[in-house]
């Protein structure tokens, strides 16, 4: 009898092990497939955005292009709220099973997003004159036009979060691409018609409005809403907000500070380098976007470790390729994209690529921690974003010095962000010897 029990237990353990291996393979496949889809769409978006930036740089020149870059940066700062709503929506849409529960989460967050977005847009309109003066922008009306896009941007984050949480990666990717294409087409048309910087910024706002309409949400979001078993909590929202406020500051504040401290010509050159360098970040974020809902829905710790290792390897590979290209072909990259008027900025590209690579690796680890629990790494990132502002405020004698400050701080943050991950999984990553 005891032998039968032992045999049964052994068979059950074997079946459990096989099931866990199958789930691990399925999760890795979904992460890989989602990463590929979003990486392709991100590459298309990057290519179209390059077309936008190249067209604006060539049509407007470095100084006026700097105004457009500043407007884009303001939109990116506002995206901290957009991305916070997207992350929370993706996390809880993934965690709830039935279509009705997913719809309940989606509609609840969409209503809150509209309230927040209207408040932010109104605030930007009220403060347009002092903000324009601080950034040396020629006309405060530029910020009023931008505010229209901001009002639609936060609800767009909820829309994208619903697609991401339901693993509708094709829809999500096509939404990003559609926004970029509309922006490029509108910008070229309006600037060619003589609207200048006003036309370029109007195109940015128009593209956000267009992305709010296409594509349609997946069919499951047309179900009757139900109360969610795992509703979005205030703590989750606060965690996401802290994370994205820090992320957006780190990704964008350097352009605004350079615009403030340096002449328009130098600010335009730096903006060109930053736009190229961010390609690596957006490629890495596409991997994170595929990982996040799968990790959030996962139950087993071992499975979670399998989910994170593949994204890390993908991002490291992308970083190595990008830094090598920036090191060996900086002038070719800058001249081909922006023209000879920007060629003097090529020497900054490798430094900026290194800073971006360090930060992107930190983002992968932080996003993974957030997908599983309330993590403190978001607060750590927010602290570093404040230190970055202070660092650039003190050390900005040259553009190179601005980037070196970022490299030092991003390296320190990567070390600190890695410690909780290594501590939690040290026994899994480093097999222990048995007696």
Beta strands, then each sheet from edge to edge (+ up, - down):
end
